[in-house]
Amino acid sequence: MNRLLRFAFRLCLILPLLTLAPERAVAGAADSLYPVIEELDVKVELRDGVRLSANIYRPDARGRFPALLMRTPYGNGGPGSDTGHYFASRGYAVVLQDVRGRFESEGVFDAMQNEGPDGYDTQLWLGEQPWCNGRIGTIGGSYVGYTQWITAVENAPGVTAMFPVVGFGDLHDMAYSGGAFRMRLFSGWSHEMSSPFIVAQDYLDSTRDQVFYSLPLIGQDRLLGWRIPFLRDWLSHPARDRYWDRTTIRGRYNKISAAACNVGGWFDICLQGTLQNFIGMTSGVVPEQVRARQKLIIGPWIHGVSRGPRVGELDFGEQSVLKIREIRRSWFDYHLKDVQDEIASEPPVKIFVMGANQWRFENEWPLARTRYVNYYLGGDGAI
């Protein structure tokens, strides 16, 4: 189990980088249509004067294009971004931005606290650019899925569609599971995210037990190497109080007007958040025309979705692997370019049924025909 948790933790750190990695070519995919212009380290000034760094990849052609925005704490890449070139060559302006306090962006990184207003300011800026036609989509996974959701409630003009992968919309639910702080997920992550240099995984492995078994928990950051203010804030607020208000979309789904295609995995650490966001966006508080534009795809995957048929010792077959980038492109072609595609006519829910090892479409989640059964712990078993 410890080996599996370490593997999941590492995937949590690298998933947003994997979204920038090359994917297998798809037979029949359209050839590139445009040469690509790269503009690196373009500074976007926010309302408080802080400037965030963005890399821009756009078609080398006259006219305006729909834009795709990714806001990430894991580095916005550099020349030759695969994601940037893939979509820019197919008629999108792609903006990959370092969030506040990370890499080439100014300011102080306070994990997930500033992503709503910073994302909103960036989206306003994006809509005003001469190469943007005013229609905006958002992309990314994990933390980068969260940056999409927490900004969506700000409802910036032109933000039409989102594609959050293994995302979530409530930081407290992610940080605390059943009231217990998720140390194996966030202690080492906080250390990595507050370090001015690359932290060796061997160092984290060698200090893990010392950190996890130390009390009080709020002092664990110094055992890792230095004081981490945002980690101390999280540990100082175990209950859901006003501190968490800026980091949740709970109770605010009715403020979101964008279409969202949620992608998650049955074995993913963010499964609860992925399902909750779909449920929230298809609830009665959301206008019917918005509810009708929500999608959910759940496969037999861990945090690194659809990377192969095997999860641990289980093999779900090649049919379990979906071409996520092609689905993402179809989603945005439909919502940002008005290109008719079967994705628009499919039922809203697509789930992989493990055991039968096959995909199945459904009309809602939770399933209307679900039969709920209560289970109780007994005291007559051996210990």
VENBEL-V466613 format. One record per backbone hydrogen bond with DSSP energy under -1.0 kcal/mol. CO is the residue of the C=O (numbers start at 1). NH is the residue of the N-H. If there is no record, write none. Layout:
co=CO nh=NH
co=CO nh=NH
//
This chain:
co=1 nh=5
co=2 nh=6
co=3 nh=7
co=4 nh=8
co=5 nh=9
co=6 nh=10
co=7 nh=11
co=8 nh=12
co=9 nh=13
co=10 nh=14
co=11 nh=15
co=14 nh=18
co=15 nh=19
co=17 nh=20
co=18 nh=21
co=26 nh=29
co=35 nh=60
co=37 nh=58
co=39 nh=56
co=42 nh=54
co=44 nh=52
co=46 nh=49
co=50 nh=46
co=51 nh=106
co=52 nh=44
co=53 nh=98
co=54 nh=42
co=55 nh=96
co=56 nh=39
co=57 nh=94
co=58 nh=37
co=59 nh=61
co=65 nh=133
co=66 nh=93
co=67 nh=137
co=68 nh=95
co=69 nh=139
co=70 nh=97
co=72 nh=99
co=78 nh=81
co=81 nh=85
co=82 nh=86
co=83 nh=87
co=84 nh=88
co=85 nh=89
co=87 nh=92
co=88 nh=91
co=89 nh=33
co=89 nh=34
co=93 nh=68
co=94 nh=57
co=95 nh=70
co=96 nh=55
co=97 nh=72
co=99 nh=102
co=102 nh=105
co=106 nh=101
co=110 nh=113
co=114 nh=118
co=115 nh=119
co=116 nh=120
co=117 nh=121
co=118 nh=122
co=119 nh=123
co=120 nh=124
co=121 nh=125
co=122 nh=126
co=123 nh=127
co=126 nh=129
co=129 nh=132
co=131 nh=65
co=135 nh=67
co=136 nh=160
co=136 nh=161
co=137 nh=69
co=138 nh=163
co=140 nh=165
co=141 nh=144
co=142 nh=145
co=142 nh=146
co=143 nh=147
co=145 nh=149
co=146 nh=150
co=148 nh=152
co=149 nh=153
co=151 nh=154
co=152 nh=155
co=156 nh=159
co=158 nh=136
co=158 nh=160
co=160 nh=259
co=161 nh=138
co=162 nh=261
co=164 nh=263
co=165 nh=142
co=169 nh=249
co=170 nh=174
co=171 nh=175
co=172 nh=176
co=175 nh=182
co=177 nh=180
co=180 nh=177
co=181 nh=183
co=182 nh=186
co=183 nh=187
co=186 nh=190
co=187 nh=191
co=188 nh=192
co=189 nh=193
co=190 nh=194
co=200 nh=204
co=201 nh=205
co=202 nh=206
co=203 nh=207
co=207 nh=211
co=208 nh=212
co=209 nh=213
co=211 nh=214
co=216 nh=219
co=217 nh=220
co=220 nh=224
co=221 nh=225
co=221 nh=226
co=228 nh=232
co=229 nh=233
co=230 nh=234
co=231 nh=235
co=232 nh=236
co=239 nh=241
co=241 nh=244
co=242 nh=245
co=244 nh=247
co=245 nh=248
co=247 nh=171
co=249 nh=252
co=252 nh=255
co=253 nh=256
co=259 nh=162
co=260 nh=295
co=262 nh=297
co=263 nh=166
co=264 nh=299
co=265 nh=268
co=268 nh=271
co=270 nh=274
co=271 nh=275
co=272 nh=276
co=273 nh=277
co=274 nh=278
co=275 nh=279
co=276 nh=280
co=277 nh=281
co=283 nh=286
co=287 nh=290
co=287 nh=291
co=288 nh=292
co=290 nh=293
co=291 nh=294
co=295 nh=262
co=296 nh=350
co=297 nh=264
co=298 nh=352
co=299 nh=266
co=299 nh=301
co=301 nh=267
co=303 nh=305
co=309 nh=316
co=311 nh=314
co=314 nh=311
co=317 nh=320
co=318 nh=321
co=322 nh=324
co=323 nh=327
co=324 nh=328
co=325 nh=329
co=326 nh=330
co=327 nh=331
co=328 nh=332
co=329 nh=333
co=330 nh=334
co=331 nh=335
co=332 nh=336
co=333 nh=339
co=341 nh=344
co=342 nh=346
co=348 nh=296
co=349 nh=362
co=350 nh=298
co=351 nh=360
co=353 nh=357
co=353 nh=358
co=358 nh=353
co=360 nh=351
co=362 nh=349
co=367 nh=370
//
